[in-house]
Every structure is written in C-alpha cells, then in structure tokens.
C-alpha cells in the first residue's frame, strides 16, 4: 500500500526530494566555505611574505647601515665620551620606528582578512532563521 499526499505524490517521493534538497543545501554551503577560505588563504599568502620581507629588510638595514650611521653621529658628538652611545641610540630608534611601521602594515592586512569565514557564517545564520520561521508557520 502506497501512502499518497495531497499533491498526489508518495511519501517516498517526498522523502527523496527532501534528501536531494538537503544534499544540494549542504553542497552549496560547503562550496561557499571552500571559496571563502581560498580567498582568505590568498590574502594570507600575500600578507605573510610582506611581513617576512619587512623582517629581512629590517635586519639587513640594521647590519649594513648601523655602523656607518653610528660612526657619523658619533663624529657629531665627538668631544663627549658618550658620543658612540648617543649615535647608537639615535640609529636604534630610527630602525625601531621603521620596523613598527612595517609590522603595523602587515598586521592591518591580516586583521582585515581575518580567519573566520564571515560570509558563510552569515548565510548559515540566515538559513537558521529561515528554518525557524518555516517551522513556526507549519500547522
């Protein structure tokens, strides 16, 4: 005996349709998540080398220019026995300010991208609200 609904479809047909709809629903959400994570990964791939280059540039600049700049500044402060200390302190502050600026740039890029798949979570939240509304409206 086959049970028939109001639309003249069997319960098996309705169940199969629900199953297909659920598979499509999950497949769509997985595709959205995959796409969004790929976008975020590409941003991370672009930002991390910038941070690495900033670090290498900071170290290289420190190693190659420090002595020359400290020597120049020490020459300016030459009568003082603290001339080399003053020169080293000034150069250290300049390098530190540059490193902080580059770090802030890289951090800003990563913060804008974030890790959380926000678009997928927003759609899932909308789906949850829609399902709740549908459940309430059913007799």
Secondary structure, 3 states (H helix, E strand, C coil): CCCECCCCCEHHHHHHHHHHHHHHHHHHHHHHHHHHHHHHHHHHHHHHHHHHHHHHHHHHHHHHHHHHHHHHHHHHCCCCCCHHHHHHHHHHHHHHHHHHHHHHHHHHHHHHHCCCCHHHHHHHHHHHHHHHHHHHHCC
